[in-house]
Amino acid sequence: MSELTPREVVARLDEYIVGQADAKRAVAIALRNRWRWKQLSPDIRREVTPKNIIMIGPTGVGKTEITRRLAQLTQAPFVKVEATKYTEVGYYGRDVESMIRDLVEASIQLVQAGQRDDVLPRAQTRTEERLLDLLIPSEDRRHAPADKEAEARHVRTREKFREMLRAGELEDREVELRIEQRRAPVQIMAGMGMDQMDVDLQGMFDKLIPRQTHHRKLTVAEARDVVVEQEIEALLDRDAINEEAIRLAEESGILFIDELDKICDAGEGSRKDHVSRHGVQRDLLPIVEGTTVQTRYGNVSTEHILFIAAGAFHSSRPSDLMPELQGRFPIRVELHDLTREDFLRILTEP
């Protein structure tokens, strides 16, 4: 977590977003409060929850971009969702818990990218050794362990090939590489809200369907990319990635809920629409309040995820939300339409 002060965070956001000082200040303070929360002892930390934010403003004024840049600034998992994509539990569509699963997936990608950078040097070293194994003729490798002369000759040959490989003199030479592939499983229940199912069916299919191995002839340049990916995959610690990703999502995750005004009950539409909107709000409430969501990587607590909601609120107001949900978004900021001067700055400043 960055130790930037709110003033420094606003200055960073000013580099990308024109105007909207109030919104920048609100998210900067929320970020600082999260950093302070991490400095607390575990006993006190459990009693402190983030102050979620509602951004009110028309389309195109920077609501999403402010939040996205904030997440990039802090290297935090970030997901943007649209409130209108969700339905009440039991209806066709996505349930609100799937937004937490999406956040965990984003966290997995973030942690995995960092670990890939860590293991890349080792993967490159192992790749060089594997390419040498493929390049050196088999008769030079099959020698008796007790034959010291053959062993010395093998070492000299290998080192000569290593020099040529590093010099790029073998890039066009062909090697035969064994590649493992999985056959894609049949989507038995596609379109039936698979994200609502707690069981990792995809993982079950992966275990049931065996790998298919085939050999391909590739140039050294092509084989290097394939082997590097194979070695990185072998070096990645999936359990550690999953554990760190869940922790990162719980403590640093930012979930941006757009079009919140579309699920407000402003007295418009049919009774069916009213029931659907109210149902989504009711299902969203425990997520924002703090609950545990089951994902394919483990259980995730939502108590300390920062929720930032947004909407134009042309025909409704935040007060049209159910009272309990309103109370979970104590900070409200208004974003203003861009002026002529703002557009000039966007077009002329880098």
KAZI-V627966 format. One record per backbone hydrogen bond with DSSP energy under -1.0 kcal/mol. CO is the residue of the C=O (numbers start at 1). NH is the residue of the N-H. If there is no record, write none. Layout:
co nh
CO NH
CO NH
This chain:
co nh
5 9
6 10
7 11
8 12
9 13
10 14
12 15
13 16
13 17
20 24
21 25
22 26
23 27
24 28
25 29
26 30
27 31
28 32
29 33
30 34
31 35
32 36
33 37
34 38
37 40
41 45
42 46
44 47
45 48
52 331
53 309
54 333
55 311
56 335
58 61
62 66
63 67
64 68
65 69
66 70
67 71
68 72
69 73
70 74
71 76
77 254
79 256
81 258
82 85
83 86
85 94
88 91
94 87
95 98
96 99
97 101
98 102
99 103
100 104
101 105
102 106
103 107
104 108
105 109
106 110
107 111
108 112
109 113
110 114
111 115
112 116
113 117
114 118
115 119
116 120
119 123
120 124
121 125
122 126
123 127
124 128
125 129
126 130
127 131
128 132
129 133
130 134
131 135
132 136
137 140
138 142
141 143
144 147
146 148
147 151
148 152
149 153
150 154
151 155
152 156
153 157
154 158
155 159
156 160
157 161
158 162
159 163
160 164
161 165
162 166
163 167
164 169
165 168
170 173
171 221
173 220
175 218
177 216
179 214
181 212
186 188
189 192
193 196
194 197
199 201
200 204
201 205
202 206
203 207
204 208
205 209
212 181
214 179
216 177
218 175
219 223
220 224
222 226
223 227
224 228
225 229
226 230
227 231
228 232
229 233
230 234
231 235
232 236
237 241
238 242
239 243
240 244
241 245
242 246
243 247
244 248
245 249
246 250
247 251
248 252
249 253
253 306
254 79
255 308
256 81
257 310
258 83
259 262
260 263
261 264
264 266
270 274
271 275
272 276
273 277
274 278
275 279
276 280
277 281
278 282
279 283
280 284
281 285
284 288
285 289
286 290
291 302
293 300
298 295
300 293
302 305
306 255
307 53
308 257
309 55
310 260
311 57
317 320
318 321
322 326
323 327
326 329
331 54
333 56
339 343
340 344
341 345
342 346
343 347
344 348
345 349
